[in-house]
Amino acid sequence: MAKNKQKTRKSAVKRFKVSARGKVLHRSKGFRHLKAKKNKKWLRRMKKMNKVEGKYKRKLLKMLGRK
């Protein structure tokens, strides 16, 4: 009898990306609207993807159907 397969969480797939080296990356919060009043230096910094680490990374990898 076949076991049930782990389904990927589609909400997690849309928000997180796993790099080739296995890093889990996500976009910064607060970047999508009302940019005119935000500091330009801050906006440049927020464009970059951030790493997820610790227990949450392991949880996310499971949600994404990895490992």
PDB file of N, CA, C, O and CB in Angstrom:
ATOM      1  N   MET A   1       0.844  -1.185   0.000  1.00  0.00           N
ATOM      2  CA  MET A   1       0.000   0.000   0.000  1.00  0.00           C
ATOM      3  C   MET A   1       0.892   1.252   0.000  1.00  0.00           C
ATOM      4  O   MET A   1       1.836   1.352   0.783  1.00  0.00           O
ATOM      5  CB  MET A   1      -0.961  -0.004   1.232  1.00  0.00           C
ATOM      6  N   ALA A   2       0.583   2.179  -0.869  1.00  0.00           N
ATOM      7  CA  ALA A   2       1.407   3.376  -1.000  1.00  0.00           C
ATOM      8  C   ALA A   2       1.160   4.347   0.150  1.00  0.00           C
ATOM      9  O   ALA A   2       0.033   4.514   0.617  1.00  0.00           O
ATOM     10  CB  ALA A   2       1.133   4.065  -2.334  1.00  0.00           C
ATOM     11  N   LYS A   3       2.255   4.989   0.597  1.00  0.00           N
ATOM     12  CA  LYS A   3       2.118   6.015   1.641  1.00  0.00           C
ATOM     13  C   LYS A   3       1.717   7.337   0.992  1.00  0.00           C
ATOM     14  O   LYS A   3       1.926   7.544  -0.203  1.00  0.00           O
ATOM     15  CB  LYS A   3       3.448   6.179   2.451  1.00  0.00           C
ATOM     16  N   ASN A   4       1.147   8.217   1.786  1.00  0.00           N
ATOM     17  CA  ASN A   4       0.777   9.536   1.271  1.00  0.00           C
ATOM     18  C   ASN A   4       2.021  10.367   1.019  1.00  0.00           C
ATOM     19  O   ASN A   4       2.984  10.318   1.784  1.00  0.00           O
ATOM     20  CB  ASN A   4      -0.161  10.263   2.250  1.00  0.00           C
ATOM     21  N   LYS A   5       1.987  11.138  -0.074  1.00  0.00           N
ATOM     22  CA  LYS A   5       3.108  12.006  -0.406  1.00  0.00           C
ATOM     23  C   LYS A   5       2.963  13.344   0.301  1.00  0.00           C
ATOM     24  O   LYS A   5       1.854  13.812   0.555  1.00  0.00           O
ATOM     25  CB  LYS A   5       3.206  12.210  -1.923  1.00  0.00           C
ATOM     26  N   GLN A   6       4.100  13.949   0.614  1.00  0.00           N
ATOM     27  CA  GLN A   6       4.121  15.288   1.210  1.00  0.00           C
ATOM     28  C   GLN A   6       3.775  16.303   0.135  1.00  0.00           C
ATOM     29  O   GLN A   6       4.434  16.353  -0.903  1.00  0.00           O
ATOM     30  CB  GLN A   6       5.511  15.608   1.849  1.00  0.00           C
ATOM     31  N   LYS A   7       2.746  17.113   0.371  1.00  0.00           N
ATOM     32  CA  LYS A   7       2.376  18.149  -0.591  1.00  0.00           C
ATOM     33  C   LYS A   7       3.163  19.424  -0.294  1.00  0.00           C
ATOM     34  O   LYS A   7       3.434  19.748   0.863  1.00  0.00           O
ATOM     35  CB  LYS A   7       0.848  18.425  -0.548  1.00  0.00           C
ATOM     36  N   THR A   8       3.522  20.140  -1.357  1.00  0.00           N
ATOM     37  CA  THR A   8       4.216  21.413  -1.149  1.00  0.00           C
ATOM     38  C   THR A   8       3.185  22.478  -0.808  1.00  0.00           C
ATOM     39  O   THR A   8       2.063  22.452  -1.315  1.00  0.00           O
ATOM     40  CB  THR A   8       5.044  21.824  -2.409  1.00  0.00           C
ATOM     41  N   ARG A   9       3.566  23.402   0.042  1.00  0.00           N
ATOM     42  CA  ARG A   9       2.680  24.509   0.400  1.00  0.00           C
ATOM     43  C   ARG A   9       2.856  25.594  -0.649  1.00  0.00           C
ATOM     44  O   ARG A   9       3.926  26.192  -0.763  1.00  0.00           O
ATOM     45  CB  ARG A   9       2.984  25.056   1.844  1.00  0.00           C
ATOM     46  N   LYS A  10       1.812  25.844  -1.407  1.00  0.00           N
ATOM     47  CA  LYS A  10       1.897  26.786  -2.524  1.00  0.00           C
ATOM     48  C   LYS A  10       2.164  28.212  -2.041  1.00  0.00           C
ATOM     49  O   LYS A  10       2.813  28.991  -2.739  1.00  0.00           O
ATOM     50  CB  LYS A  10       0.609  26.748  -3.343  1.00  0.00           C
ATOM     51  N   SER A  11       1.670  28.552  -0.861  1.00  0.00           N
ATOM     52  CA  SER A  11       1.922  29.899  -0.330  1.00  0.00           C
ATOM     53  C   SER A  11       3.410  30.084  -0.047  1.00  0.00           C
ATOM     54  O   SER A  11       3.951  31.170  -0.257  1.00  0.00           O
ATOM     55  CB  SER A  11       1.096  30.146   0.960  1.00  0.00           C
ATOM     56  N   ALA A  12       4.069  29.034   0.427  1.00  0.00           N
ATOM     57  CA  ALA A  12       5.505  29.100   0.707  1.00  0.00           C
ATOM     58  C   ALA A  12       6.310  29.157  -0.586  1.00  0.00           C
ATOM     59  O   ALA A  12       7.330  29.843  -0.650  1.00  0.00           O
ATOM     60  CB  ALA A  12       5.944  27.893   1.549  1.00  0.00           C
ATOM     61  N   VAL A  13       5.864  28.449  -1.604  1.00  0.00           N
ATOM     62  CA  VAL A  13       6.568  28.437  -2.896  1.00  0.00           C
ATOM     63  C   VAL A  13       6.597  29.839  -3.488  1.00  0.00           C
ATOM     64  O   VAL A  13       7.590  30.247  -4.091  1.00  0.00           O
ATOM     65  CB  VAL A  13       5.892  27.450  -3.887  1.00  0.00           C
ATOM     66  N   LYS A  14       5.478  30.589  -3.308  1.00  0.00           N
ATOM     67  CA  LYS A  14       5.394  31.937  -3.867  1.00  0.00           C
ATOM     68  C   LYS A  14       6.285  32.927  -3.125  1.00  0.00           C
ATOM     69  O   LYS A  14       6.732  33.912  -3.714  1.00  0.00           O
ATOM     70  CB  LYS A  14       3.959  32.421  -3.836  1.00  0.00           C
ATOM     71  N   ARG A  15       6.549  32.684  -1.848  1.00  0.00           N
ATOM     72  CA  ARG A  15       7.263  33.659  -1.018  1.00  0.00           C
ATOM     73  C   ARG A  15       8.739  33.369  -0.821  1.00  0.00           C
ATOM     74  O   ARG A  15       9.518  34.285  -0.557  1.00  0.00           O
ATOM     75  CB  ARG A  15       6.619  33.738   0.305  1.00  0.00           C
ATOM     76  N   PHE A  16       9.136  32.111  -0.945  1.00  0.00           N
ATOM     77  CA  PHE A  16      10.512  31.717  -0.643  1.00  0.00           C
ATOM     78  C   PHE A  16      11.148  31.032  -1.830  1.00  0.00           C
ATOM     79  O   PHE A  16      10.469  30.418  -2.653  1.00  0.00           O
ATOM     80  CB  PHE A  16      10.557  30.800   0.572  1.00  0.00           C
ATOM     81  N   LYS A  17      12.486  31.146  -1.908  1.00  0.00           N
ATOM     82  CA  LYS A  17      13.245  30.547  -2.996  1.00  0.00           C
ATOM     83  C   LYS A  17      14.438  29.820  -2.385  1.00  0.00           C
ATOM     84  O   LYS A  17      15.071  30.336  -1.464  1.00  0.00           O
ATOM     85  CB  LYS A  17      13.705  31.627  -4.040  1.00  0.00           C
ATOM     86  N   VAL A  18      14.747  28.644  -2.882  1.00  0.00           N
ATOM     87  CA  VAL A  18      15.924  27.912  -2.418  1.00  0.00           C
ATOM     88  C   VAL A  18      17.009  28.060  -3.474  1.00  0.00           C
ATOM     89  O   VAL A  18      16.799  27.745  -4.646  1.00  0.00           O
ATOM     90  CB  VAL A  18      15.594  26.398  -2.149  1.00  0.00           C
ATOM     91  N   SER A  19      18.186  28.548  -3.043  1.00  0.00           N
ATOM     92  CA  SER A  19      19.286  28.763  -3.983  1.00  0.00           C
ATOM     93  C   SER A  19      19.949  27.426  -4.310  1.00  0.00           C
ATOM     94  O   SER A  19      19.618  26.397  -3.720  1.00  0.00           O
ATOM     95  CB  SER A  19      20.326  29.761  -3.400  1.00  0.00           C
ATOM     96  N   ALA A  20      20.870  27.453  -5.237  1.00  0.00           N
ATOM     97  CA  ALA A  20      21.574  26.238  -5.656  1.00  0.00           C
ATOM     98  C   ALA A  20      22.382  25.630  -4.504  1.00  0.00           C
ATOM     99  O   ALA A  20      22.561  24.414  -4.432  1.00  0.00           O
ATOM    100  CB  ALA A  20      22.501  26.548  -6.839  1.00  0.00           C
ATOM    101  N   ARG A  21      22.864  26.493  -3.609  1.00  0.00           N
ATOM    102  CA  ARG A  21      23.654  26.012  -2.477  1.00  0.00           C
ATOM    103  C   ARG A  21      22.801  25.621  -1.270  1.00  0.00           C
ATOM    104  O   ARG A  21      23.330  25.194  -0.244  1.00  0.00           O
ATOM    105  CB  ARG A  21      24.644  27.070  -2.068  1.00  0.00           C
ATOM    106  N   GLY A  22      21.478  25.768  -1.396  1.00  0.00           N
ATOM    107  CA  GLY A  22      20.592  25.349  -0.314  1.00  0.00           C
ATOM    108  C   GLY A  22      20.174  26.446   0.644  1.00  0.00           C
ATOM    109  O   GLY A  22      19.572  26.166   1.680  1.00  0.00           O
ATOM    110  N   LYS A  23      20.485  27.700   0.312  1.00  0.00           N
ATOM    111  CA  LYS A  23      20.031  28.807   1.163  1.00  0.00           C
ATOM    112  C   LYS A  23      18.563  29.076   0.880  1.00  0.00           C
ATOM    113  O   LYS A  23      18.118  28.987  -0.264  1.00  0.00           O
ATOM    114  CB  LYS A  23      20.884  30.093   0.925  1.00  0.00           C
ATOM    115  N   VAL A  24      17.812  29.406   1.925  1.00  0.00           N
ATOM    116  CA  VAL A  24      16.416  29.785   1.746  1.00  0.00           C
ATOM    117  C   VAL A  24      16.368  31.307   1.779  1.00  0.00           C
ATOM    118  O   VAL A  24      16.800  31.931   2.748  1.00  0.00           O
ATOM    119  CB  VAL A  24      15.482  29.146   2.853  1.00  0.00           C
ATOM    120  N   LEU A  25      15.837  31.900   0.705  1.00  0.00           N
ATOM    121  CA  LEU A  25      15.825  33.357   0.560  1.00  0.00           C
ATOM    122  C   LEU A  25      14.398  33.880   0.503  1.00  0.00           C
ATOM    123  O   LEU A  25      13.490  33.187   0.044  1.00  0.00           O
ATOM    124  CB  LEU A  25      16.594  33.781  -0.697  1.00  0.00           C
ATOM    125  N   HIS A  26      14.208  35.111   0.972  1.00  0.00           N
ATOM    126  CA  HIS A  26      12.899  35.758   0.901  1.00  0.00           C
ATOM    127  C   HIS A  26      13.071  37.258   0.704  1.00  0.00           C
ATOM    128  O   HIS A  26      14.139  37.813   0.960  1.00  0.00           O
ATOM    129  CB  HIS A  26      12.074  35.473   2.176  1.00  0.00           C
ATOM    130  N   ARG A  27      12.013  37.899   0.249  1.00  0.00           N
ATOM    131  CA  ARG A  27      12.003  39.352   0.049  1.00  0.00           C
ATOM    132  C   ARG A  27      11.772  40.049   1.381  1.00  0.00           C
ATOM    133  O   ARG A  27      11.184  39.471   2.295  1.00  0.00           O
ATOM    134  CB  ARG A  27      10.913  39.766  -0.977  1.00  0.00           C
ATOM    135  N   SER A  28      12.231  41.282   1.492  1.00  0.00           N
ATOM    136  CA  SER A  28      12.032  42.079   2.697  1.00  0.00           C
ATOM    137  C   SER A  28      10.606  42.601   2.767  1.00  0.00           C
ATOM    138  O   SER A  28       9.939  42.764   1.744  1.00  0.00           O
ATOM    139  CB  SER A  28      13.025  43.244   2.743  1.00  0.00           C
ATOM    140  N   LYS A  29      10.149  42.859   3.979  1.00  0.00           N
ATOM    141  CA  LYS A  29       8.799  43.406   4.162  1.00  0.00           C
ATOM    142  C   LYS A  29       8.835  44.920   3.983  1.00  0.00           C
ATOM    143  O   LYS A  29       9.889  45.546   4.090  1.00  0.00           O
ATOM    144  CB  LYS A  29       8.231  43.036   5.566  1.00  0.00           C
ATOM    145  N   GLY A  30       7.668  45.495   3.711  1.00  0.00           N
ATOM    146  CA  GLY A  30       7.534  46.942   3.622  1.00  0.00           C
ATOM    147  C   GLY A  30       8.069  47.568   2.355  1.00  0.00           C
ATOM    148  O   GLY A  30       8.369  48.762   2.350  1.00  0.00           O
ATOM    149  N   PHE A  31       8.201  46.812   1.284  1.00  0.00           N
ATOM    150  CA  PHE A  31       8.824  47.330   0.060  1.00  0.00           C
ATOM    151  C   PHE A  31       7.826  47.573  -1.070  1.00  0.00           C
ATOM    152  O   PHE A  31       8.196  48.147  -2.094  1.00  0.00           O
ATOM    153  CB  PHE A  31       9.885  46.370  -0.415  1.00  0.00           C
ATOM    154  N   ARG A  32       6.591  47.159  -0.914  1.00  0.00           N
ATOM    155  CA  ARG A  32       5.677  47.126  -2.054  1.00  0.00           C
ATOM    156  C   ARG A  32       4.921  48.420  -2.333  1.00  0.00           C
ATOM    157  O   ARG A  32       4.503  48.638  -3.470  1.00  0.00           O
ATOM    158  CB  ARG A  32       4.701  46.054  -1.847  1.00  0.00           C
ATOM    159  N   HIS A  33       4.731  49.274  -1.353  1.00  0.00           N
ATOM    160  CA  HIS A  33       3.963  50.491  -1.608  1.00  0.00           C
ATOM    161  C   HIS A  33       4.443  51.619  -0.699  1.00  0.00           C
ATOM    162  O   HIS A  33       5.223  51.401   0.228  1.00  0.00           O
ATOM    163  CB  HIS A  33       2.454  50.237  -1.399  1.00  0.00           C
ATOM    164  N   LEU A  34       3.962  52.826  -0.982  1.00  0.00           N
ATOM    165  CA  LEU A  34       4.326  54.034  -0.236  1.00  0.00           C
ATOM    166  C   LEU A  34       5.843  54.251  -0.191  1.00  0.00           C
ATOM    167  O   LEU A  34       6.412  54.543   0.860  1.00  0.00           O
ATOM    168  CB  LEU A  34       3.775  53.952   1.185  1.00  0.00           C
ATOM    169  N   LYS A  35       6.474  54.102  -1.342  1.00  0.00           N
ATOM    170  CA  LYS A  35       7.931  54.201  -1.406  1.00  0.00           C
ATOM    171  C   LYS A  35       8.441  55.639  -1.394  1.00  0.00           C
ATOM    172  O   LYS A  35       9.596  55.881  -1.046  1.00  0.00           O
ATOM    173  CB  LYS A  35       8.430  53.509  -2.641  1.00  0.00           C
ATOM    174  N   ALA A  36       7.598  56.588  -1.767  1.00  0.00           N
ATOM    175  CA  ALA A  36       8.037  57.976  -1.892  1.00  0.00           C
ATOM    176  C   ALA A  36       8.539  58.543  -0.576  1.00  0.00           C
ATOM    177  O   ALA A  36       9.499  59.314  -0.557  1.00  0.00           O
ATOM    178  CB  ALA A  36       6.908  58.831  -2.414  1.00  0.00           C
ATOM    179  N   LYS A  37       7.904  58.172   0.512  1.00  0.00           N
ATOM    180  CA  LYS A  37       8.302  58.731   1.803  1.00  0.00           C
ATOM    181  C   LYS A  37       9.365  57.906   2.524  1.00  0.00           C
ATOM    182  O   LYS A  37       9.806  58.270   3.614  1.00  0.00           O
ATOM    183  CB  LYS A  37       7.098  58.862   2.685  1.00  0.00           C
ATOM    184  N   LYS A  38       9.768  56.815   1.923  1.00  0.00           N
ATOM    185  CA  LYS A  38      10.785  55.974   2.552  1.00  0.00           C
ATOM    186  C   LYS A  38      12.177  56.398   2.099  1.00  0.00           C
ATOM    187  O   LYS A  38      12.355  56.892   0.986  1.00  0.00           O
ATOM    188  CB  LYS A  38      10.544  54.489   2.220  1.00  0.00           C
ATOM    189  N   ASN A  39      13.151  56.203   2.961  1.00  0.00           N
ATOM    190  CA  ASN A  39      14.533  56.577   2.710  1.00  0.00           C
ATOM    191  C   ASN A  39      15.099  55.766   1.539  1.00  0.00           C
ATOM    192  O   ASN A  39      14.933  54.548   1.488  1.00  0.00           O
ATOM    193  CB  ASN A  39      15.387  56.368   3.978  1.00  0.00           C
ATOM    194  N   LYS A  40      15.761  56.442   0.606  1.00  0.00           N
ATOM    195  CA  LYS A  40      16.280  55.758  -0.592  1.00  0.00           C
ATOM    196  C   LYS A  40      17.359  54.729  -0.239  1.00  0.00           C
ATOM    197  O   LYS A  40      17.444  53.674  -0.867  1.00  0.00           O
ATOM    198  CB  LYS A  40      16.849  56.786  -1.582  1.00  0.00           C
ATOM    199  N   LYS A  41      18.166  55.035   0.749  1.00  0.00           N
ATOM    200  CA  LYS A  41      19.201  54.097   1.197  1.00  0.00           C
ATOM    201  C   LYS A  41      18.548  52.819   1.729  1.00  0.00           C
ATOM    202  O   LYS A  41      19.003  51.708   1.458  1.00  0.00           O
ATOM    203  CB  LYS A  41      20.100  54.747   2.291  1.00  0.00           C
ATOM    204  N   TRP A  42      17.487  53.005   2.482  1.00  0.00           N
ATOM    205  CA  TRP A  42      16.735  51.885   3.056  1.00  0.00           C
ATOM    206  C   TRP A  42      16.113  51.043   1.945  1.00  0.00           C
ATOM    207  O   TRP A  42      16.135  49.814   2.001  1.00  0.00           O
ATOM    208  CB  TRP A  42      15.637  52.398   4.020  1.00  0.00           C
ATOM    209  N   LEU A  43      15.554  51.720   0.926  1.00  0.00           N
ATOM    210  CA  LEU A  43      14.929  51.008  -0.185  1.00  0.00           C
ATOM    211  C   LEU A  43      15.942  50.166  -0.954  1.00  0.00           C
ATOM    212  O   LEU A  43      15.648  49.035  -1.340  1.00  0.00           O
ATOM    213  CB  LEU A  43      14.253  51.996  -1.127  1.00  0.00           C
ATOM    214  N   ARG A  44      17.128  50.714  -1.176  1.00  0.00           N
ATOM    215  CA  ARG A  44      18.175  49.945  -1.877  1.00  0.00           C
ATOM    216  C   ARG A  44      18.539  48.699  -1.095  1.00  0.00           C
ATOM    217  O   ARG A  44      18.733  47.628  -1.669  1.00  0.00           O
ATOM    218  CB  ARG A  44      19.433  50.808  -2.103  1.00  0.00           C
ATOM    219  N   ARG A  45      18.632  48.842   0.212  1.00  0.00           N
ATOM    220  CA  ARG A  45      18.984  47.715   1.066  1.00  0.00           C
ATOM    221  C   ARG A  45      17.877  46.651   1.066  1.00  0.00           C
ATOM    222  O   ARG A  45      18.156  45.453   1.129  1.00  0.00           O
ATOM    223  CB  ARG A  45      19.252  48.201   2.496  1.00  0.00           C
ATOM    224  N   MET A  46      16.633  47.101   0.996  1.00  0.00           N
ATOM    225  CA  MET A  46      15.501  46.184   1.049  1.00  0.00           C
ATOM    226  C   MET A  46      15.284  45.414  -0.253  1.00  0.00           C
ATOM    227  O   MET A  46      14.562  44.416  -0.264  1.00  0.00           O
ATOM    228  CB  MET A  46      14.256  46.945   1.390  1.00  0.00           C
ATOM    229  N   LYS A  47      15.905  45.868  -1.360  1.00  0.00           N
ATOM    230  CA  LYS A  47      15.769  45.169  -2.647  1.00  0.00           C
ATOM    231  C   LYS A  47      16.395  43.781  -2.592  1.00  0.00           C
ATOM    232  O   LYS A  47      15.951  42.863  -3.282  1.00  0.00           O
ATOM    233  CB  LYS A  47      16.417  45.988  -3.773  1.00  0.00           C
ATOM    234  N   LYS A  48      17.422  43.635  -1.769  1.00  0.00           N
ATOM    235  CA  LYS A  48      18.158  42.378  -1.720  1.00  0.00           C
ATOM    236  C   LYS A  48      17.352  41.298  -1.019  1.00  0.00           C
ATOM    237  O   LYS A  48      16.532  41.578  -0.144  1.00  0.00           O
ATOM    238  CB  LYS A  48      19.495  42.570  -1.018  1.00  0.00           C
ATOM    239  N   MET A  49      17.600  40.064  -1.420  1.00  0.00           N
ATOM    240  CA  MET A  49      16.938  38.930  -0.778  1.00  0.00           C
ATOM    241  C   MET A  49      17.646  38.639   0.543  1.00  0.00           C
ATOM    242  O   MET A  49      18.869  38.746   0.636  1.00  0.00           O
ATOM    243  CB  MET A  49      16.943  37.670  -1.707  1.00  0.00           C
ATOM    244  N   ASN A  50      16.873  38.270   1.559  1.00  0.00           N
ATOM    245  CA  ASN A  50      17.434  37.951   2.870  1.00  0.00           C
ATOM    246  C   ASN A  50      17.432  36.448   3.099  1.00  0.00           C
ATOM    247  O   ASN A  50      16.589  35.727   2.565  1.00  0.00           O
ATOM    248  CB  ASN A  50      16.648  38.659   3.982  1.00  0.00           C
ATOM    249  N   LYS A  51      18.381  35.987   3.897  1.00  0.00           N
ATOM    250  CA  LYS A  51      18.467  34.565   4.223  1.00  0.00           C
ATOM    251  C   LYS A  51      17.564  34.230   5.400  1.00  0.00           C
ATOM    252  O   LYS A  51      17.344  35.054   6.288  1.00  0.00           O
ATOM    253  CB  LYS A  51      19.914  34.169   4.536  1.00  0.00           C
ATOM    254  N   VAL A  52      17.045  33.005   5.392  1.00  0.00           N
ATOM    255  CA  VAL A  52      16.300  32.471   6.528  1.00  0.00           C
ATOM    256  C   VAL A  52      17.215  31.454   7.182  1.00  0.00           C
ATOM    257  O   VAL A  52      17.823  30.634   6.494  1.00  0.00           O
ATOM    258  CB  VAL A  52      14.911  31.828   6.094  1.00  0.00           C
ATOM    259  N   GLU A  53      17.321  31.497   8.512  1.00  0.00           N
ATOM    260  CA  GLU A  53      18.221  30.577   9.204  1.00  0.00           C
ATOM    261  C   GLU A  53      17.528  29.922  10.391  1.00  0.00           C
ATOM    262  O   GLU A  53      16.429  30.310  10.786  1.00  0.00           O
ATOM    263  CB  GLU A  53      19.478  31.310   9.670  1.00  0.00           C
ATOM    264  N   GLY A  54      18.202  28.915  10.949  1.00  0.00           N
ATOM    265  CA  GLY A  54      17.723  28.281  12.170  1.00  0.00           C
ATOM    266  C   GLY A  54      16.618  27.269  11.933  1.00  0.00           C
ATOM    267  O   GLY A  54      16.528  26.675  10.859  1.00  0.00           O
ATOM    268  N   LYS A  55      15.782  27.077  12.934  1.00  0.00           N
ATOM    269  CA  LYS A  55      14.718  26.085  12.886  1.00  0.00           C
ATOM    270  C   LYS A  55      13.710  26.405  11.792  1.00  0.00           C
ATOM    271  O   LYS A  55      13.163  25.504  11.154  1.00  0.00           O
ATOM    272  CB  LYS A  55      14.017  25.999  14.230  1.00  0.00           C
ATOM    273  N   TYR A  56      13.469  27.691  11.580  1.00  0.00           N
ATOM    274  CA  TYR A  56      12.487  28.104  10.583  1.00  0.00           C
ATOM    275  C   TYR A  56      12.913  27.670   9.181  1.00  0.00           C
ATOM    276  O   TYR A  56      12.065  27.358   8.345  1.00  0.00           O
ATOM    277  CB  TYR A  56      12.289  29.625  10.628  1.00  0.00           C
ATOM    278  N   LYS A  57      14.223  27.647   8.921  1.00  0.00           N
ATOM    279  CA  LYS A  57      14.735  27.209   7.620  1.00  0.00           C
ATOM    280  C   LYS A  57      14.386  25.746   7.376  1.00  0.00           C
ATOM    281  O   LYS A  57      13.949  25.373   6.287  1.00  0.00           O
ATOM    282  CB  LYS A  57      16.263  27.413   7.538  1.00  0.00           C
ATOM    283  N   ARG A  58      14.583  24.924   8.400  1.00  0.00           N
ATOM    284  CA  ARG A  58      14.263  23.500   8.268  1.00  0.00           C
ATOM    285  C   ARG A  58      12.771  23.289   8.024  1.00  0.00           C
ATOM    286  O   ARG A  58      12.368  22.441   7.227  1.00  0.00           O
ATOM    287  CB  ARG A  58      14.702  22.736   9.523  1.00  0.00           C
ATOM    288  N   LYS A  59      11.963  24.076   8.727  1.00  0.00           N
ATOM    289  CA  LYS A  59      10.515  23.997   8.569  1.00  0.00           C
ATOM    290  C   LYS A  59      10.097  24.392   7.157  1.00  0.00           C
ATOM    291  O   LYS A  59       9.236  23.754   6.552  1.00  0.00           O
ATOM    292  CB  LYS A  59       9.816  24.891   9.596  1.00  0.00           C
ATOM    293  N   LEU A  60      10.719  25.455   6.638  1.00  0.00           N
ATOM    294  CA  LEU A  60      10.404  25.924   5.289  1.00  0.00           C
ATOM    295  C   LEU A  60      10.819  24.919   4.221  1.00  0.00           C
ATOM    296  O   LEU A  60      10.091  24.710   3.250  1.00  0.00           O
ATOM    297  CB  LEU A  60      11.083  27.256   5.030  1.00  0.00           C
ATOM    298  N   LEU A  61      11.966  24.306   4.389  1.00  0.00           N
ATOM    299  CA  LEU A  61      12.412  23.310   3.418  1.00  0.00           C
ATOM    300  C   LEU A  61      11.417  22.165   3.333  1.00  0.00           C
ATOM    301  O   LEU A  61      11.164  21.630   2.253  1.00  0.00           O
ATOM    302  CB  LEU A  61      13.801  22.777   3.788  1.00  0.00           C
ATOM    303  N   LYS A  62      10.856  21.793   4.474  1.00  0.00           N
ATOM    304  CA  LYS A  62       9.850  20.736   4.502  1.00  0.00           C
ATOM    305  C   LYS A  62       8.582  21.196   3.779  1.00  0.00           C
ATOM    306  O   LYS A  62       7.969  20.425   3.040  1.00  0.00           O
ATOM    307  CB  LYS A  62       9.525  20.334   5.960  1.00  0.00           C
ATOM    308  N   MET A  63       8.194  22.456   3.995  1.00  0.00           N
ATOM    309  CA  MET A  63       7.011  23.010   3.320  1.00  0.00           C
ATOM    310  C   MET A  63       7.198  23.045   1.819  1.00  0.00           C
ATOM    311  O   MET A  63       6.254  22.827   1.060  1.00  0.00           O
ATOM    312  CB  MET A  63       6.709  24.414   3.832  1.00  0.00           C
ATOM    313  N   LEU A  64       8.432  23.324   1.390  1.00  0.00           N
ATOM    314  CA  LEU A  64       8.747  23.430  -0.034  1.00  0.00           C
ATOM    315  C   LEU A  64       8.976  22.065  -0.685  1.00  0.00           C
ATOM    316  O   LEU A  64       9.224  21.992  -1.889  1.00  0.00           O
ATOM    317  CB  LEU A  64       9.975  24.299  -0.227  1.00  0.00           C
ATOM    318  N   GLY A  65       8.897  21.005   0.081  1.00  0.00           N
ATOM    319  CA  GLY A  65       9.057  19.654  -0.458  1.00  0.00           C
ATOM    320  C   GLY A  65      10.500  19.243  -0.624  1.00  0.00           C
ATOM    321  O   GLY A  65      10.807  18.372  -1.438  1.00  0.00           O
ATOM    322  N   ARG A  66      11.393  19.856   0.133  1.00  0.00           N
ATOM    323  CA  ARG A  66      12.827  19.495   0.095  1.00  0.00           C
ATOM    324  C   ARG A  66      13.174  18.731   1.360  1.00  0.00           C
ATOM    325  O   ARG A  66      12.643  19.012   2.434  1.00  0.00           O
ATOM    326  CB  ARG A  66      13.735  20.767  -0.045  1.00  0.00           C
ATOM    327  N   LYS A  67      14.056  17.779   1.225  1.00  0.00           N
ATOM    328  CA  LYS A  67      14.595  16.994   2.345  1.00  0.00           C
ATOM    329  C   LYS A  67      13.529  16.436   3.257  1.00  0.00           C
ATOM    330  O   LYS A  67      13.845  15.759   4.235  1.00  0.00           O
ATOM    331  CB  LYS A  67      15.532  17.832   3.152  1.00  0.00           C
TER     332      LYS A  67
END
